[in-house]
Amino acid sequence: MTDQTTIIRNIVMNVTEYTQQVNAINPYLSLLIFAILMLSMLAMYCLPSIIAIMRQHPQKWLLVALNILAGWTGLFWIGLLIWSLWPREKLVSSDGSQNWGPYQAHDRSQSLGETFVRPEYTLEQLHQMKERGTLTEAEFVKAKERIINRL
C-alpha cells in the first residue's frame, strides 16, 4: 500500500514540477494563448458582419446591428450568416417613386455575381460593330441569334 501511495505522490510531484517549469519558462504564454483565443472568437462572432461588408450587401448596416445585438443567440447568428451569404439583390422600386417597403421589384442582375446586360444594348453594340466592319454579316446574324435565344 505504501508503494502505491509513494508512486502516486511522485506522479503528483512530477506534474507539479512540470507545471512550475512551464510557467517559469514563459509566464506570458497563457496570456498570449488567451488573447489569441478571444480575438478568434470575436472574429467568429462578427463573421456575418464581416461577410456582409466585404460583399457590399444592400442591408449590411442592418445586418451589422442585428449581429451585435442578437448574434449571441446562436440560431439568430446562423440566420445572419445565411443572410450575409445570400445572393445580393439590388432593390429597385417598380415605379421609381418608392425605394423601400414590401412593394419592390428585385433586380437580380447582381445575384451570385452575374453580370446582366440588357439585350437591346448588346444588339446595339453588335450593330455598331457590323457597321464599323469589325463583324461580318454572318457573324452578326450568329451573335444576334445567340442573344435572342437567351431571352
Buried (B, 14 or more C-beta within 10 A) or exposed (E): EEEEEEEEEEEEEEEEEEEEEEEEEEEEEEEEEEEEEEEEEEEEBBBBBBBBBEBEBBBBEEBBEBBEEEBEEEEBBEBBBEBBEBEBBEEEEEEEEEEEEEEBEEEEBBBEEEEEEEEEEBBEEBEEBBEEEEBEEEEBEEBBEEBEEEE
